């Protein structure tokens, strides 16, 4: 039975289901998003920009950008290396590696943060050694970066593994047989083959890196102007009943989400790229 | 000369190749023929340096290249699904091998482009260099893949199921054309195929493989006319099989004596193989095989007759010249087997 048949037979069901889906999306997604902007602008445009430009907010924005600027490239490199080795080589422990890549998806971000505290914190495993060498990780920027890298670990790799698996090894073998070195093969054959999948993974990775709350919250220490990222700053402002400012900063994160969606759609339409993994 | 000595390769516990040795002559067009899982592609990849044998040596012109990677063997490899670089133009694909050479050995860009154009002319795709692979037909893509492999001036050309992904008509044209290119260039060429017709038509010599071992090596004529094993007889060309018993150099189907050359075949069960065109209709009964016609249809310039043999579970197929009227269905015919081949069977199966 074709879909057309189905809809002409059960018009009530068709419209009912569509209405239900729209209502659900409206109440749970669109309405809250709109509320963010309405609340953010409720004090007027000047108050809005004042909330974004006061020193603590600026510092939070700067830190968020810094964290993303470090963790996204790191995970791009890791993701490519992992996807390459998993899809192009056979080695013992391959399925174990695939499972480990998924770990950050299955572990609660708070637990991820706590693990870093247990490892690098003052009472942690490496705490004394770090103190001796004057290295601060927990309640400092390095901890935030590490936690973010952990959380955003799977995005690029997860996107590339099915893609590279599907593409097989023929193109690479062809390049090698034509005399290309491994690096030339990667740069001139593999990378162009995976570029849209990679871009897709980078977008998702970046969105999560900027928006991560749980893990970062545990390791940050919430030092205003020092270790507050944007999501943490929003929480602090909210807890101080400074709703307008909280929503103003939150609106930036919402804008980032919208921008990611738009870019993602462009990658999907314009380049016919359909991501292979069903999660996110 | 390419020389393979005692090549063995296992995938896990599965022996893909078991003690395979071949000599390939200079300028020869060699086919590796076999069903899937026969090890033919693995053997081709081992020759290329895309796979490595567990045991055995690979020699190119007296030089041991067993440990050399594909890049150092100077071979051109054409993949079954072309493996063209989708994001590059056809000309860039063809020029790829030259453009990745080390500085110093790398020709200038204009020279690479010129070489690519020459090669595209050779494969009859002149003027299509600016296109992308997606804008070409399957046959055209395969020719680009060939031009790309030739660009690095290989000492050996290897093709993996070169026509496997093409439709029948294109396949036939491309086949002739590849043979012509081969004669023009004189390049030693090895190709893998599961299509016996392709192997027999194209190759100077055919290597028939099954289950990781070589069943027979020979000219297409040898392979077709004198199959060296029951497998080859079955796999190459159309064959009728008749279970017979041999006693003292005479073959019997059930209790009937069949007049074929059974010298040198030990007593016991044997399989008598004969081609549809290696029979003639006879008026005699002695030494002949009686069949009842069940179907007749025209096939090219001949009648194809299907007949039933009592005591045999499958039909016998024969060709009859179309200059005579088609035999009627239900009619009894007597077949004289002009040319048959007997294979001794250890078990009781036909």
Interface residues (C-beta under 8 A of the other chain):
Chain A: X170 X171 X173 X174 X175 X176 X177 X178 X179 X180 X181 X184 X188 X189 X192 X193
Chain B: X48 X50 X69 X70 X71 X75 X76 X77 X79 X81 X83 X84 X85 X86 X87 X96 X97 X100 X101 X148 X149 X151 X152
